[in-house]
Amino acid sequence: MIPPPPMSRPRAVRLAQARGDADTSQVLREFMAHKEWLAPISLFEGSEVADARKVSLGSRTQVPADEVWIFTEQGTAIQATRNGTLLGCYVSGVRGDALFRRLPEVASYVVINGGGFEDDRLDFDRQSFDQLVRWAEAVSLERAVAAADSIATNGEILARMRALDAWYLPLFGDGRMIAKAGHDGYDQPGVACTTPDSYAAFVNALDPQLRQQVKRMVVNGEGLCVELQNQTQVDALYLNPFGPGPTATIPRSVFDLIKTAGPPPRLSIPAPL
């Protein structure tokens, strides 16, 4: 019997989920953060694959036309071919946050690690795509914000903050934003989170008595700007204070720019070199 390939982080967390030792948020974050996905070359446009790392996994593909099969690492894909599945040409080294934004454009069904080791497989139908895209957008935005020298002058980031489907806000019972006074030199930076796991990490770190008072508000980017108009005491947003998403402090003035930002550009999948 051929042993399974070495564990990548998303593969390990997926197996932990199957054992009941990890939740959906942990799995999806690892999927989006993973930088070594294998994806069918048909997902990519010509300019995206000119210098990409291509892997032949069969002379043709047997995968149904409305399905996309992707793999966490090359070993899982090779095992599928050993089991008799022809996959065709793939691109390796694909970033998860970029890949999962593209999938709904081309598929009705997504299969992860199909045809290989049975415990690795995970399927997503169209009803799950909104969740996948929401996580991909959030993790991609987290990366962009963490890497930006200036958010106020970055039109793409402003547009993507406005377009984000879900911002998670911990509020007191009376509707006030929870703030961390004095953080990063601001008087009252209100807390906001980009994903459910970052929200849970913050709330779970609170004193139990305070935690009982907290209610969660979920708004899109436009709704966040509206909510800030009501939160007159807040002079900044403190993103993801306790991770696992990157933390950042964004001045209140930036949200005046977000309100007028246009639609974000269609993002390509960066072709790995």
KESE-865011 format. One record per residue: residue number from 1; residue in three letters; chain; x, y, z of N, C-alpha, C, O, CB in turn. Coordinates in steps of 0.02 Angstrom, whole numbers. Glycine has a CB too. Example, Ala and Ser with C-alpha at 12.3 -4.5 7.8 and 13.67 -1.06 7.14 Angstrom:
// KESE-865011
   k   r c n_east n_north   n_up ca_east ca_north  ca_up c_east c_north   c_up o_east o_north   o_up cb_east cb_north  cb_up
   1 ALA A    660    -284    390     615     -225    390    660    -165    390    712    -166    423     565     -224    452
   2 SER A    642    -112    354     684      -53    357    645       2    394    670      57    402     704      -30    286
This chain:
// KESE-865011
   k   r c n_east n_north   n_up ca_east ca_north  ca_up c_east c_north   c_up o_east o_north   o_up cb_east cb_north  cb_up
   1 MET A     42     -60      0       0        0      0     44      62      0     91      67     40     -48        0     62
   2 ILE A     29     109    -44      69      171    -50     46     219      5    -13     233     11      60      203   -120
   3 PRO A     93     245     47      73      290    101     49     357     73     70     378     19     131      301    150
   4 PRO A      6     392    110     -16      459     88     44     507     85     94     497    119     -69      487    135
   5 PRO A     39     560     44      93      610     40     98     649    104     52     648    145      82      657    -19
   6 PRO A    154     686    114     161      727    174    103     776    181     74     798    132     228      765    172
   7 MET A     87     792    243      30      834    257     43     908    242     89     937    270       8      826    328
   8 SER A      2     937    200       0     1010    195    -46    1035    251    -83     995    280     -25     1034    124
   9 ARG A    -43    1099    265     -85     1126    318   -160    1117    304   -196    1094    348     -70     1200    328
  10 PRO A   -185    1134    243    -256     1124    232   -277    1052    234   -332    1036    257    -276     1154    166
  11 ARG A   -234    1007    211    -251      936    213   -254     911    285   -299     873    303    -199      894    173
  12 ALA A   -208     933    326    -207      912    396   -269     938    433   -298     902    473    -143      937    431
  13 VAL A   -288    1000    420    -346     1029    454   -410     996    429   -457     986    468    -348     1105    444
  14 ARG A   -413     980    365    -471      945    338   -480     878    373   -536     860    391    -465      935    261
  15 LEU A   -426     840    383    -431      776    417   -449     786    490   -485     745    519    -365      737    410
  16 ALA A   -424     840    520    -443      855    589   -518     870    594   -551     851    642    -402      915    616
  17 GLN A   -544     905    543    -616      919    542   -655     853    539   -706     846    573    -634      963    482
  18 ALA A   -633     806    499    -668      742    493   -668     704    560   -714     666    574    -635      699    440
  19 ARG A   -617     716    602    -614      684    668   -652     724    721   -661     701    777    -541      676    690
  20 GLY A   -676     784    702    -710      826    751   -663     871    789   -682     900    840    -748      784    798
  21 ASP A   -600     878    766    -550      917    802   -537     986    771   -493    1022    794    -485      879    804
  22 ALA A   -574    1004    720    -568     1071    688   -636    1090    662   -677    1047    645    -514     1071    631
  23 ASP A   -649    1156    659    -714     1178    634   -708    1205    563   -653    1208    534    -743     1232    680
  24 THR A   -765    1224    535    -767     1246    465   -725    1309    454   -692    1314    402    -839     1260    445
  25 SER A   -725    1355    502    -685     1416    494   -611    1401    488   -576    1431    448    -698     1464    553
  26 GLN A   -587    1353    528    -516     1335    524   -499    1305    456   -447    1320    428    -498     1286    580
  27 VAL A   -543    1263    431    -532     1232    366   -531    1285    311   -486    1285    269    -586     1179    351
  28 LEU A   -580    1329    310    -585     1378    256   -527    1428    259   -502    1448    207    -651     1415    261
  29 ARG A   -506    1448    318    -448     1493    322   -386    1459    294   -348    1491    257    -436     1515    396
  30 GLU A   -375    1396    311    -317     1361    284   -322    1353    208   -271    1359    173    -309     1293    317
  31 PHE A   -382    1341    183    -390     1335    111   -371    1400     76   -335    1399     26    -463     1316     93
  32 MET A   -393    1456    103    -380     1520     71   -307    1542     79   -279    1575     35    -426     1574    100
  33 ALA A   -276    1524    135    -206     1545    148   -156    1501    111    -99    1522    101    -192     1542    222
  34 HIS A   -176    1442     90    -131     1394     58   -106    1422     -9   -145    1449    -48    -165     1326     47
  35 LYS A    -41    1415    -22     -11     1443    -82     11    1389   -132     44    1406   -181      48     1485    -63
  36 GLU A     -6    1326   -120      19     1272   -163    -36    1228   -192    -27    1168   -200      67     1229   -123
  37 TRP A    -94    1259   -207    -147     1221   -238   -128    1200   -309    -90    1234   -343    -212     1262   -239
  38 LEU A   -156    1144   -330    -154     1124   -400   -224    1134   -429   -274    1112   -400    -131     1049   -409
  39 ALA A   -228    1168   -486    -292     1184   -517   -288    1171   -592   -235    1179   -621    -313     1257   -503
  40 PRO A   -344    1150   -623    -343     1137   -695   -322    1198   -735   -341    1254   -719    -412     1113   -718
  41 ILE A   -284    1186   -787    -259     1242   -827   -316    1280   -861   -308    1338   -879    -209     1216   -880
  42 SER A   -373    1247   -868    -430     1279   -901   -458    1338   -860   -495    1379   -888    -485     1229   -912
  43 LEU A   -441    1343   -796    -464     1399   -755   -428    1464   -772   -453    1518   -756    -454     1383   -682
  44 PHE A   -372    1459   -804    -328     1516   -813   -334    1546   -883   -348    1512   -931    -256     1497   -799
  45 GLU A   -322    1611   -885    -319     1646   -949   -247    1643   -975   -200    1631   -938    -344     1719   -943
  46 GLY A   -240    1656  -1040    -174     1648  -1071   -118    1685  -1036    -65    1656  -1026    -177     1671  -1141
  47 SER A   -130    1747  -1018     -78     1787   -986    -60    1761   -916     -7    1776   -890     -99     1859   -982
  48 GLU A   -106    1724   -887     -95     1699   -819    -52    1636   -818    -25    1620   -765    -161     1685   -786
  49 VAL A    -46    1601   -873     -11     1537   -873     53    1537   -915     86    1485   -920     -56     1483   -897
  50 ALA A     70    1593   -945     128     1593   -989    190    1565   -955    227    1526   -986     141     1664  -1013
  51 ASP A    202    1584   -893     262     1561   -857    245    1517   -797    287    1507   -753     302     1621   -834
  52 ALA A    184    1490   -797     162     1451   -739    195    1383   -737    221    1358   -787      86     1443   -740
  53 ARG A    194    1352   -678     219     1284   -670    164    1235   -689    113    1231   -654     244     1271   -597
  54 LYS A    173    1200   -743     121     1155   -768    139    1083   -750    197    1063   -750     113     1163   -845
  55 VAL A     87    1044   -735      95      974   -716     47     933   -758    -13     947   -759      82      964   -639
  56 SER A     73     882   -792      30      837   -831      7     780   -786     47     743   -758      68      810   -893
  57 LEU A    -60     774   -781     -90      721   -741   -136     677   -783   -188     653   -761    -129      751   -681
  58 GLY A   -116     669   -845    -153      628   -892   -158     662   -959   -155     724   -963    -223      613   -865
  59 SER A   -166     622  -1012    -169      650  -1079   -234     687  -1093   -238     727  -1139    -160      595  -1131
  60 ARG A   -284     674  -1052    -349      707  -1057   -382     705   -989   -355     676   -942    -395      674  -1112
  61 THR A   -439     737   -983    -473      738   -919   -538     697   -922   -574     697   -973    -488      810   -896
  62 GLN A   -552     662   -867    -615      625   -861   -664     661   -814   -719     636   -801    -601      554   -835
  63 VAL A   -645     719   -789    -687      756   -742   -747     785   -780   -737     815   -833    -647      812   -706
  64 PRO A   -808     779   -754    -866      808   -787   -857     883   -801   -824     918   -762    -929      798   -745
  65 ALA A   -886     906   -855    -873      975   -879   -895    1028   -829   -864    1081   -826    -909      986   -944
  66 ASP A   -946    1015   -788    -970     1065   -742   -938    1059   -673   -958    1094   -626   -1045     1061   -735
  67 GLU A   -888    1015   -667    -852     1007   -604   -780    1032   -610   -751    1029   -664    -854      934   -581
  68 VAL A   -753    1057   -555    -682     1074   -552   -652    1035   -495   -675    1038   -438    -672     1152   -542
  69 TRP A   -599     997   -510    -563      958   -459   -498     994   -445   -458    1007   -491    -551      884   -483
  70 ILE A   -486    1010   -383    -424     1043   -362   -392    1002   -306   -425     963   -273    -438     1116   -339
  71 PHE A   -327    1013   -297    -289      971   -251   -244    1014   -207   -216    1064   -229    -246      919   -290
  72 THR A   -238     993   -144    -198     1030    -96   -124    1024   -108    -85    1068    -89    -214     1008    -26
  73 GLU A   -102     970   -140     -32      961   -158    -27     909   -213    -75     874   -228      11      940    -96
  74 GLN A     32     906   -242      41      862   -300     31     789   -283      6     750   -323     109      873   -331
  75 GLY A     52     769   -222      46      699   -202    -25     674   -202    -37     617   -222      76      689   -134
  76 THR A    -72     715   -181    -142      693   -181   -169     686   -252   -208     641   -266    -186      743   -142
  77 ALA A   -147     730   -297    -168      725   -367   -138     663   -400   -172     628   -438    -147      788   -406
  78 ILE A    -75     649   -385     -43      589   -414    -77     526   -390    -85     478   -428      32      587   -396
  79 GLN A    -99     525   -327    -134      467   -302   -200     456   -340   -219     400   -353    -149      474   -227
  80 ALA A   -233     511   -358    -295      505   -397   -280     472   -465   -319     431   -489    -328      574   -408
  81 THR A   -225     491   -496    -207      460   -561   -189     387   -551   -204     346   -595    -149      498   -594
  82 ARG A   -157     370   -496    -141      299   -483   -204     258   -474   -205     198   -487     -97      293   -420
  83 ASN A   -256     290   -451    -320      256   -442   -361     255   -506   -418     231   -507    -360      288   -386
  84 GLY A   -332     283   -560    -364      277   -625   -399     338   -651   -432     335   -703    -412      224   -622
  85 THR A   -393     395   -616    -427      456   -639   -380     497   -683   -324     513   -662    -450      498   -579
  86 LEU A   -401     513   -742    -363      557   -786   -385     629   -773   -444     645   -774    -373      538   -861
  87 LEU A   -336     673   -761    -352      742   -741   -331     794   -792   -354     851   -789    -319      757   -675
  88 GLY A   -287     775   -839    -265      824   -889   -209     868   -862   -171     847   -819    -322      867   -911
  89 CYS A   -204     928   -888    -150      974   -871   -171    1020   -813   -226    1048   -813    -128     1016   -932
  90 TYR A   -127    1027   -764    -140     1069   -705    -85    1121   -698    -31    1116   -726    -144     1025   -642
  91 VAL A   -101    1172   -659     -53     1222   -638    -42    1213   -563    -90    1206   -525     -78     1296   -655
  92 SER A     20    1213   -542      35     1205   -471     58    1271   -440     77    1318   -475      89     1151   -461
  93 GLY A     56    1274   -374      77     1334   -339     27    1391   -343     47    1449   -347     142     1357   -366
  94 VAL A    -38    1375   -341     -90     1426   -347   -113    1448   -278   -124    1407   -234    -150     1399   -389
  95 ARG A   -120    1513   -269    -143     1540   -205   -218    1528   -195   -258    1539   -240    -129     1615   -201
  96 GLY A   -236    1505   -135    -305     1487   -121   -353    1546   -126   -407    1538   -153    -310     1457    -54
  97 ASP A   -334    1604    -98    -381     1660    -99   -397    1682   -170   -453    1704   -183    -352     1719    -59
  98 ALA A   -349    1677   -216    -362     1694   -285   -403    1639   -320   -448    1653   -359    -296     1705   -323
  99 LEU A   -385    1577   -306    -419     1520   -338   -493    1518   -321   -534    1509   -366    -385     1455   -317
 100 PHE A   -511    1525   -258    -581     1517   -238   -624    1577   -259   -685    1571   -259    -585     1508   -163
 101 ARG A   -594    1633   -277    -633     1687   -307   -653    1670   -378   -706    1692   -401    -593     1753   -306
 102 ARG A   -613    1631   -412    -625     1616   -483   -674    1558   -492   -709    1556   -543    -559     1600   -517
 103 LEU A   -676    1511   -447    -712     1448   -457   -786    1457   -477   -808    1424   -523    -708     1407   -396
 104 PRO A   -824    1502   -443    -895     1507   -461   -908    1529   -533   -963    1519   -559    -929     1554   -415
 105 GLU A   -858    1558   -565    -867     1580   -634   -869    1521   -683   -894    1528   -739    -812     1628   -653
 106 VAL A   -841    1464   -662    -830     1411   -710   -858    1343   -689   -855    1296   -728    -757     1404   -722
 107 ALA A   -886    1337   -629    -905     1272   -605   -973    1272   -571   -996    1323   -547    -853     1246   -556
 108 SER A  -1004    1213   -571   -1065     1202   -531  -1049    1161   -469  -1089    1156   -423   -1119     1168   -574
 109 TYR A   -989    1131   -469    -971     1085   -416   -895    1086   -409   -859    1083   -459    -996     1013   -429
 110 VAL A   -871    1090   -348    -799     1090   -335   -782    1030   -292   -813    1017   -241    -776     1156   -300
 111 VAL A   -731     993   -314    -709      934   -277   -636     945   -256   -594     961   -298    -715      869   -319
 112 ILE A   -623     938   -192    -556      945   -165   -527     876   -150   -557     837   -114    -555      990   -102
 113 ASN A   -469     863   -179    -433      799   -168   -476     739   -186   -478     690   -150    -410      794    -95
 114 GLY A   -511     743   -243    -553      688   -265   -512     632   -297   -459     645   -327    -605      713   -314
 115 GLY A   -537     571   -292    -508      515   -327   -447     484   -296   -422     433   -319    -490      536   -394
 116 GLY A   -422     514   -242    -361      489   -210   -375     453   -145   -402     398   -145    -313      545   -198
 117 PHE A   -357     486    -90    -368      457    -24   -438     478     -1   -453     538      3    -313      480     26
 118 GLU A   -479     429     15    -550      442     27   -562     494     82   -607     536     75    -585      378     46
 119 ASP A   -523     492    136    -535      538    192   -518     610    175   -540     656    210    -494      516    252
 120 ASP A   -479     621    122    -459      689    103   -514     727     66   -514     788     66    -397      686     60
 121 ARG A   -559     691     34    -605      722    -13   -655     768     24   -679     753     78    -644      668    -53
 122 LEU A   -668     825     -9    -719      872     16   -753     903    -44   -720     929    -89    -687      926     62
 123 ASP A   -820     902    -45    -858      926   -102   -896     990    -84   -920     998    -27    -907      873   -126
 124 PHE A   -902    1035   -132    -941     1096   -124   -988    1103   -184   -965    1100   -241    -896     1159   -117
 125 ASP A  -1053    1111   -170   -1099     1125   -225  -1112    1200   -229  -1084    1239   -190   -1166     1086   -215
 126 ARG A  -1155    1221   -275   -1166     1292   -286  -1192    1329   -225  -1179    1388   -216   -1213     1302   -343
 127 GLN A  -1229    1294   -183   -1255     1326   -123  -1199    1346    -75  -1209    1389    -31   -1304     1279    -87
 128 SER A  -1141    1316    -82   -1083     1331    -38  -1038    1385    -66   -994    1410    -31   -1043     1268    -27
 129 PHE A  -1049    1405   -130   -1002     1449   -163  -1000    1518   -130   -946    1549   -126   -1020     1456   -236
 130 ASP A  -1057    1544   -107   -1057     1610    -76  -1009    1610    -16   -973    1659     -6   -1128     1630    -54
 131 GLN A  -1011    1557     23    -967     1553     81   -893    1551     60   -851    1584     91    -984     1491    122
 132 LEU A   -878    1512      8    -809     1508    -16   -784    1575    -41   -728    1596    -24    -804     1456    -71
 133 VAL A   -825    1609    -80    -805     1674   -108   -797    1725    -52   -751    1766    -53    -856     1699   -159
 134 ARG A   -842    1724     -3    -838     1771     53   -772    1763     91   -739    1812    108    -898     1761    101
 135 TRP A   -753    1701    103    -690     1689    137   -630    1708     93   -582    1738    118    -684     1614    157
 136 ALA A   -633    1692     29    -578     1710    -16   -569    1785    -19   -513    1810    -16    -591     1683    -86
 137 GLU A   -623    1822    -24    -619     1895    -27   -591    1923     38   -549    1968     37    -688     1926    -42
 138 ALA A   -614    1896     94    -592     1921    159   -517    1909    170   -481    1955    190    -632     1890    215
 139 VAL A   -494    1848    157    -424     1832    167   -380    1871    119   -326    1894    137    -411     1757    160
 140 SER A   -402    1878     57    -365     1917      8   -360    1991     29   -308    2022     23    -397     1912    -62
 141 LEU A   -416    2017     54    -416     2087     78   -370    2095    139   -334    2144    144    -487     2110     95
 142 GLU A   -371    2047    184    -326     2049    242   -253    2054    219   -215    2094    245    -336     1987    286
 143 ARG A   -235    2014    170    -167     2015    145   -150    2083    115    -96    2110    126    -157     1959     92
 144 ALA A   -196    2110     76    -184     2174     43   -177    2230     94   -132    2272     87    -241     2190     -6
 145 VAL A   -220    2231    145    -217     2283    196   -151    2278    234   -119    2328    248    -276     2278    244
 146 ALA A   -131    2217    252     -69     2207    290     -8    2229    251     41    2251    280     -62     2134    310
 147 ALA A    -11    2223    184      48     2238    143     49    2311    119    101    2334     94      50     2193     84
 148 ALA A     -6    2347    127     -11     2414     98     28    2466    139     25    2466    200     -84     2435     92
 149 ASP A     64    2509    105      97     2565    138     47    2618    160     54    2648    212     151     2596     93
 150 SER A     -4    2628    118     -56     2677    133   -122    2654    104   -129    2646     43     -37     2747    104
 151 ILE A   -171    2642    146    -237     2622    122   -273    2681     90   -309    2673     41    -279     2593    179
 152 ALA A   -263    2740    119    -300     2799     95   -286    2815     22   -328    2845    -12    -282     2859    139
 153 THR A   -227    2797     -3    -209     2813    -72   -214    2752   -118   -194    2755   -176    -139     2841    -74
 154 ASN A   -240    2697    -92    -244     2635   -131   -317    2624   -151   -357    2597   -112    -217     2573    -90
 155 GLY A   -334    2645   -212    -403     2642   -234   -431    2572   -237   -490    2561   -224    -409     2673   -302
 156 GLU A   -389    2523   -254    -413     2454   -259   -433    2427   -190   -485    2396   -183    -359     2409   -290
 157 ILE A   -392    2440   -140    -409     2417    -72   -472    2452    -47   -515    2420    -17    -350     2429    -23
 158 LEU A   -478    2517    -59    -538     2553    -38   -601    2522    -70   -652    2512    -37    -533     2627    -57
 159 ALA A   -596    2506   -135    -652     2476   -170   -669    2408   -142   -727    2390   -137    -638     2472   -245
 160 ARG A   -618    2369   -125    -630     2302   -100   -658    2303    -29   -697    2260    -10    -565     2261   -102
 161 MET A   -638    2353     11    -667     2360     78   -741    2377     73   -782    2351    111    -630     2414    118
 162 ARG A   -758    2418     26    -829     2436     15   -868    2376    -12   -927    2369      4    -835     2495    -33
 163 ALA A   -837    2334    -52    -871     2278    -84   -875    2216    -39   -911    2169    -56    -838     2261   -148
 164 LEU A   -838    2215     16    -838     2156     59   -909    2141     84   -944    2186    108    -790     2165    119
 165 ASP A   -930    2079     78    -999     2060     95  -1013    2061    170  -1069    2074    191   -1014     1992     68
 166 ALA A   -962    2046    211    -975     2037    282   -918    2065    325   -861    2042    322    -986     1963    298
 167 TRP A   -936    2115    365    -893     2140    418   -926    2120    484   -987    2127    491    -881     2219    414
 168 TYR A   -888    2096    532    -915     2071    595   -897    2120    651   -838    2131    665    -888     1999    611
 169 LEU A   -948    2149    681    -938     2202    731   -963    2179    799  -1022    2161    806    -974     2266    709
 170 PRO A   -921    2179    850    -944     2167    918   -970    2232    950   -933    2281    954    -888     2136    961
 171 LEU A  -1032    2231    972   -1064     2291    999  -1087    2277   1071  -1103    2221   1089   -1123     2314    956
 172 PHE A  -1088    2331   1111   -1122     2327   1175  -1197    2321   1164  -1222    2334   1110   -1105     2388   1219
 173 GLY A  -1232    2303   1217   -1304     2296   1212  -1340    2359   1190  -1394    2355   1160   -1332     2274   1277
 174 ASP A  -1311    2417   1205   -1343     2480   1186  -1323    2502   1116  -1343    2556   1094   -1324     2534   1236
 175 GLY A  -1285    2460   1080   -1268     2475   1011  -1201    2509   1000  -1181    2519    943   -1320     2517    982
 176 ARG A  -1167    2526   1055   -1101     2558   1047  -1049    2506   1025  -1051    2448   1046   -1079     2592   1113
 177 MET A  -1003    2529    983    -947     2486    964   -901    2476   1024   -888    2522   1062    -908     2517    905
 178 ILE A   -876    2415   1031    -824     2402   1080   -759    2433   1054   -741    2423    996    -815     2326   1094
 179 ALA A   -726    2471   1096    -665     2506   1075   -607    2488   1121   -617    2469   1179    -676     2583   1075
 180 LYS A   -546    2494   1095    -485     2484   1134   -451    2552   1141   -411    2571   1098    -437     2430   1100
 181 ALA A   -468    2587   1194    -446     2656   1203   -370    2661   1201   -335    2622   1234    -472     2685   1269
 182 GLY A   -345    2710   1163    -273     2724   1160   -233    2680   1113   -173    2691   1105    -245     2717   1227
 183 HIS A   -265    2631   1082    -226     2588   1037   -200    2626    977   -237    2663    944    -269     2529   1014
 184 ASP A   -136    2618    963    -103     2649    905   -109    2725    905   -106    2756    852    -133     2621    841
 185 GLY A   -118    2755    964    -122     2827    970   -191    2856    959   -198    2917    960     -75     2857    922
 186 TYR A   -241    2815    948    -309     2839    938   -347    2838   1005   -333    2798   1049    -346     2796    886
 187 ASP A   -395    2884   1011    -434     2888   1073   -481    2829   1082   -483    2797   1134    -473     2953   1076
 188 GLN A   -521    2815   1029    -571     2762   1034   -575    2722    969   -623    2729    931    -641     2793   1050
 189 PRO A   -525    2680    955    -530     2639    895   -578    2581    906   -567    2538    949    -460     2612    874
 190 GLY A   -632    2579    866    -681     2526    872   -657    2462    840   -620    2463    791    -747     2548    841
 191 VAL A   -678    2406    867    -657     2341    843   -702    2318    785   -763    2324    788    -658     2288    900
 192 ALA A   -671    2292    732    -707     2262    676   -667    2201    653   -605    2201    657    -717     2313    618
 193 CYS A   -701    2150    630    -668     2089    609   -690    2071    538   -746    2083    517    -684     2031    658
 194 THR A   -644    2041    501    -656     2025    431   -684    1955    421   -710    1941    367    -593     2033    393
 195 THR A   -679    1912    471    -702     1843    464   -732    1818    530   -719    1847    583    -644     1796    442
 196 PRO A   -773    1765    528    -803     1740    589   -752    1716    641   -763    1723    701    -849     1683    573
 197 ASP A   -696    1686    618    -647     1661    666   -611    1718    702   -595    1712    761    -596     1616    631
 198 SER A   -598    1773    667    -568     1831    701   -616    1862    750   -595    1885    804    -545     1883    649
 199 TYR A   -680    1864    733    -730     1889    780   -732    1844    842   -732    1870    898    -800     1891    746
 200 ALA A   -734    1779    832    -737     1732    889   -674    1739    932   -679    1735    993    -744     1660    864
 201 ALA A   -616    1748    902    -554     1755    940   -557    1816    985   -534    1814   1042    -493     1759    894
 202 PHE A   -585    1871    959    -589     1932   1000   -640    1923   1057   -624    1937   1115    -610     1991    956
 203 VAL A   -699    1900   1041    -751     1894   1092   -732    1844   1145   -745    1855   1204    -818     1874   1060
 204 ASN A   -701    1789   1126    -681     1738   1175   -626    1762   1221   -615    1733   1275    -659     1675   1140
 205 ALA A   -589    1815   1201    -536     1842   1244   -563    1893   1295   -525    1915   1339    -482     1874   1201
 206 LEU A   -626    1912   1289    -654     1961   1335   -668    1930   1403   -674    1869   1410    -719     1990   1306
 207 ASP A   -671    1973   1454    -694     1951   1519   -764    1920   1512   -806    1947   1477    -694     2010   1570
 208 PRO A   -776    1864   1547    -842     1831   1538   -901    1876   1549   -951    1871   1514    -846     1773   1586
 209 GLN A   -898    1922   1598    -955     1966   1610   -966    2014   1552  -1023    2027   1532    -944     2007   1674
 210 LEU A   -911    2039   1523    -917     2083   1465   -941    2043   1405   -982    2067   1365    -849     2116   1449
 211 ARG A   -916    1982   1398    -935     1941   1340  -1011    1930   1337  -1040    1928   1283    -900     1873   1344
 212 GLN A  -1043    1924   1395   -1115     1913   1397  -1154    1973   1372  -1212    1967   1352   -1136     1897   1468
 213 GLN A  -1123    2032   1372   -1157     2092   1349  -1151    2104   1274  -1186    2146   1245   -1130     2152   1386
 214 VAL A  -1106    2067   1242   -1089     2080   1173  -1141    2051   1126  -1163    1994   1134   -1019     2053   1156
 215 LYS A  -1160    2090   1077   -1201     2064   1022  -1164    2075    957  -1126    2123    950   -1272     2099   1020
 216 ARG A  -1175    2030    910   -1139     2033    846  -1182    2067    793  -1240    2052    784   -1119     1963    823
 217 MET A  -1151    2114    758   -1182     2144    699  -1141    2124    638  -1079    2128    639   -1187     2222    706
 218 VAL A  -1175    2103    585   -1141     2087    522  -1168    2133    468  -1228    2135    455   -1153     2012    502
 219 VAL A  -1123    2171    437   -1142     2219    385  -1095    2212    326  -1039    2188    333   -1142     2292    413
 220 ASN A  -1117    2234    268   -1071     2237    211  -1032    2303    214  -1039    2341    262   -1110     2232    143
 221 GLY A   -990    2315    164    -947     2374    167   -985    2439    169   -966    2485    205    -902     2374    107
 222 GLU A  -1039    2443    131   -1080     2504    132  -1114    2512    201  -1118    2567    227   -1134     2502     77
 223 GLY A  -1137    2456    228   -1168     2458    294  -1119    2477    349  -1138    2510    397   -1198     2391    310
 224 LEU A  -1056    2458    340   -1005     2478    389   -996    2554    389   -991    2584    443    -938     2443    374
 225 CYS A   -995    2583    331    -989     2656    327  -1048    2691    360  -1041    2741    394    -983     2679    254
 226 VAL A  -1108    2663    349   -1168     2691    380  -1163    2685    456  -1179    2732    493   -1231     2656    354
 227 GLU A  -1142    2626    479   -1138     2615    552  -1088    2662    584  -1099    2685    640   -1119     2542    566
 228 LEU A  -1033    2676    550    -984     2722    578  -1011    2793    586   -990    2829    631    -921     2724    534
 229 GLN A  -1058    2812    544   -1090     2877    552  -1127    2882    618  -1132    2936    648   -1138     2891    494
 230 ASN A  -1153    2825    642   -1188     2824    706  -1141    2818    765  -1159    2834    822   -1238     2766    707
 231 GLN A  -1080    2795    752   -1031     2784    805   -985    2846    809   -927    2843    789    -989     2718    793
 232 THR A  -1012    2900    833    -976     2964    830   -913    2965    874   -869    3005    863   -1021     3021    850
 233 GLN A   -910    2920    924    -853     2920    969   -792    2884    940   -737    2890    966    -872     2889   1035
 234 VAL A   -803    2845    887    -750     2803    858   -707    2845    811   -732    2878    766    -779     2742    821
 235 ASP A   -640    2844    822    -595     2882    778   -551    2838    734   -509    2864    697    -552     2928    821
 236 ALA A   -561    2773    738    -523     2726    695   -556    2657    701   -598    2646    745    -447     2722    716
 237 LEU A   -537    2612    657    -557     2542    663   -496    2500    676   -445    2505    642    -595     2517    600
 238 TYR A   -501    2457    726    -448     2410    745   -470    2342    720   -516    2312    748    -435     2410    824
 239 LEU A   -437    2318    668    -458     2256    635   -426    2195    668   -366    2194    681    -439     2258    562
 240 ASN A   -468    2145    682    -445     2079    704   -394    2082    761   -338    2057    753    -414     2042    645
 241 PRO A   -412    2111    819    -363     2121    872   -327    2058    895   -268    2061    914    -397     2152    931
 242 PHE A   -361    2002    894    -330     1940    918   -322    1887    863   -319    1827    877    -371     1911    975
 243 GLY A   -318    1911    800    -309     1865    745   -369    1818    738   -421    1831    767    -245     1824    755
 244 PRO A   -361    1763    700    -302     1742    663   -288    1782    600   -235    1775    570    -308     1671    645
 245 GLY A   -335    1824    579    -321     1869    523   -273    1924    545   -269    1940    604    -386     1900    496
 246 PRO A   -235    1953    498    -188     2007    515   -224    2066    548   -281    2082    531    -151     2031    452
 247 THR A   -190    2098    594    -218     2157    627   -196    2220    590   -143    2222    559    -196     2160    701
 248 ALA A   -237    2271    594    -221     2336    564   -265    2389    597   -319    2374    622    -232     2335    486
 249 THR A   -241    2451    597    -280     2507    623   -293    2556    566   -246    2580    534    -244     2542    683
 250 ILE A   -357    2571    553    -376     2612    496   -409    2675    521   -460    2671    555    -423     2572    448
 251 PRO A   -382    2735    505    -413     2797    528   -484    2805    503   -502    2781    449    -371     2856    506
 252 ARG A   -525    2838    543    -594     2849    524   -600    2886    457   -647    2873    418    -630     2889    578
 253 SER A   -554    2930    443    -557     2970    382   -556    2926    319   -582    2946    267    -500     3019    379
 254 VAL A   -525    2867    324    -522     2822    266   -592    2801    244   -603    2789    185    -480     2760    283
 255 PHE A   -638    2797    291    -705     2772    274   -746    2823    236   -795    2805    203    -742     2751    337
 256 ASP A   -727    2887    239    -757     2936    195   -737    2923    123   -776    2935     76    -737     3007    215
 257 LEU A   -675    2898    113    -652     2880     46   -685    2815     22   -700    2808    -37    -576     2872     46
 258 ILE A   -696    2768     68    -727     2705     50   -797    2716     23   -819    2682    -24    -729     2658    109
 259 LYS A   -833    2764     52    -902     2777     31   -907    2796    -42   -958    2783    -74    -933     2831     74
 260 THR A   -856    2827    -69    -857     2850   -138   -816    2805   -185   -808    2821   -244    -832     2921   -142
 261 ALA A   -791    2750   -159    -750     2706   -201   -794    2670   -252   -852    2655   -239    -713     2653   -157
 262 GLY A   -766    2658   -311    -803     2623   -363   -799    2548   -353   -775    2525   -301    -775     2642   -431
 263 PRO A   -824    2510   -402    -821     2437   -397   -749    2412   -402   -709    2442   -438    -865     2405   -451
 264 PRO A   -733    2358   -367    -665     2332   -372   -654    2300   -440   -701    2277   -472    -652     2281   -316
 265 PRO A   -592    2296   -462    -577     2264   -527   -586    2188   -521   -582    2160   -466    -506     2280   -550
 266 ARG A   -598    2156   -577    -599     2083   -578   -527    2060   -566   -482    2078   -604    -628     2055   -646
 267 LEU A   -518    2020   -516    -451     2000   -498   -430    1936   -534   -469    1889   -539    -446     1989   -423
 268 SER A   -370    1936   -558    -344     1877   -594   -312    1828   -544   -300    1845   -487    -293     1897   -648
 269 ILE A   -299    1768   -568    -261     1720   -528   -188    1730   -545   -168    1719   -602    -284     1646   -541
 270 PRO A   -147    1751   -497     -76     1760   -512    -45    1694   -534    -49    1644   -499     -38     1789   -451
 271 ALA A    -13    1694   -592      19     1633   -616     84    1622   -578    128    1665   -580      32     1638   -691
 272 PRO A     92    1566   -543     154     1554   -506    212    1543   -554    203    1514   -607     147     1494   -460
 273 LEU A    271    1566   -534     330     1558   -576    370    1497   -555    422    1482   -585     373     1621   -573
